Structures are given as structure tokens and as C-alpha cells.
Amino acid sequence: MTIDQLLAEAMRLAPADREAVAERLYASLNSDAPLSAEWEAEIERRVSEIAQSPASLMDGDAVFEEARLHIQRIRSGT
């Protein structure tokens, strides 16, 4: 497939899909590119929220184990 053929196929995609393809292609070329100001702000907001939250964070594996045990209790009626 040539680049022109690939582009012709890509242009048939919905706009949102074309955007996703473009973002992934761009990211593959710029893995060391700096984050946008919007992403920097979002990261800062999330870190601040976590630091100020009285809730404790859980490891993903622990979350899934807790969910699995909860489902087992529901199914067993206990």
C-alpha cells in the first residue's frame, strides 16, 4: 500500500477516528515531546487532589481482588 492509498483510506474515516490516528502517529514521532499546557495543568490538578484527599489509594490488583470477593459474597448470599 502506498502512502497515497493509505491516506485515501484514512480520509474515509469519521473525523474523530482520523483525529485519533493522527494523534497516535504524531506521538510515535515525538515520544520525547513536552506535554501541552492543558495536560500539565491536568496532571498538577490530579496530583494535588490526591495529596489533599483523606481517602487512601489502592493498588489496582487490590481493587480487583476486593471486587472479586464482593461478587463472591453476593453470589453466595452472605
WOLIN-V294191 format. One record per backbone hydrogen bond with DSSP energy under -0.5 kcal/mol. NH is the residue of the N-H (numbers start at 1). CO is the residue of the C=O. Records with the same first field share a line. If there is no record, write none. Layout:
BEGIN
NH->CO / CO
END
This chain:
BEGIN
6->2
7->3
8->4
9->5
10->6
11->7
12->9
13->10
18->14
19->15
20->16
21->17
22->18
23->19
24->20
25->21
26->22
27->23
28->24
29->25 / 26
30->26
33->30
40->36
41->37
42->38
43->39
44->40
45->41
46->42
47->43
48->44
49->45
50->46
51->47
52->48
53->49 / 50
63->59
64->60
65->61
66->62
67->63
68->64
69->65
70->66
71->67
72->68
73->69
74->70
75->71
76->72
77->73 / 74
78->73
END
